[in-house]
Structure formats: C-alpha cells, structure tokens
Amino acid sequence: MTTSPRSSLRERRSRGAVQGVAVLAFAVLVAGCTFAPPKPWEKGELARPAMQFDADRLEARNQEHVYQSKEAVSGGYGVGGGGCGCN
C-alpha cells in the first residue's frame, strides 16, 4: 500500500495546522496567567485591615474578650455599617 506524495503532503499540512492551533491556544492560556501576586493597592477593599485574617487566633480572641468586657457588648466584632450610608 503506497501513499501518493499529495496525500502525504496533505497529512503533514494538516498535522502542522493542528499543532499550530494547539500552540496558539496554549500561548493564549499562558498569556492570561500571572505569576506575581497582586499588590495591596490592587486588591481594593480586601487591602483594608478589617478584611485581613488574624495571624494569631488566640490573640484575636483575647482582644475580642477584652473589647467585650470594656464596652459591655457581646458579638458584632467587626466593621460597623449596614450599607445605608449612615455610618
């Protein structure tokens, strides 16, 4: 079973086109990725100190306990405001 030169040429072109499309798709996917973490000013609202996780949970719990004792309140530890603009 012999293949003609034309069919061999078509197969190579077809294979090359598929490889080209695959490389292009990979390049587009990689171009959308970033390797540097976002800077604090790029995070917007997440950069506020009130939005950060506590590094030491025990220390945060103790501070919350002292706050509740001083203010005679319980719960609601966080940022005030309900979205109505009357903070």
N, C-alpha and C positions, 0 to 999 in steps of 0.2 A: 504494500500500500504506500504509494508515493504521494507526497503533497506537492501541489504546484507552488511555484515561487510567489504567486499572487496571494494565495491563501495564507502562506507563511508570513508575508508582509502584513496582511490584514490582522493576523493574530498578534504580531509584535506591536502594531499601532494601537490595537485595542487594549492590549496589556499595558502599554505605555500611557494611554489615556486614563485607564483605571488607576494606575499608580500616581499619575499627576493629580487626579481628583482627590485621592487619599492624602497625598502630601499637602495639597491646598487646604483640605478640611482640617488636617492636623495643625497647620500653621494658623488657621483662624481660631481654633480652640485654644492654642497656646497663647495667642495674642490677647485673648480675653482674660488670661490669668495674671495675677500679680504675685510677686514674691516678697515684697516689702509690706510689713504690717501697716495699717493706717495710723496716721499721726493723731494725737488727741484732738487737734483742731479740725480734723477731717471727720470726726465721729459725731460732731454736733451735740445733741442732748446727752449722748452716752458719756461725754467727757466731763459732765458735772460730777463733783464729788459725791453728791447724794445718790448718783446712779451706779457708783462703784461697789463691787463686792467687798465685804470686810475681809481683811487678810487674816485676822485672828478672831475667830468666832467667840471664844471665851471672853476676850477683852471687850468685844462689842456687846455681849450680853451683860457684862458687869456695868458698862457705861449706860446701857439702857435701864438697868435696875436703879442706878443712882439717879438718872434722869426722872424715872417714875416716882422715886421717893421724894425728890426735891419739888417736883411740880404737882404732886398728889394726883397723878393721872396714870391710867393704865392703857396700853395699846396705842395704836396710831403713831408709832415711832416712824417718822419719815418726813417727807416734804408735805407742807400744807397746801391747800387749794383744791377746789373741786372742778376747775375748768370754767367757772363762771366769770372770771376776771376780777373778783372781789377779794383777792388775797390780802 
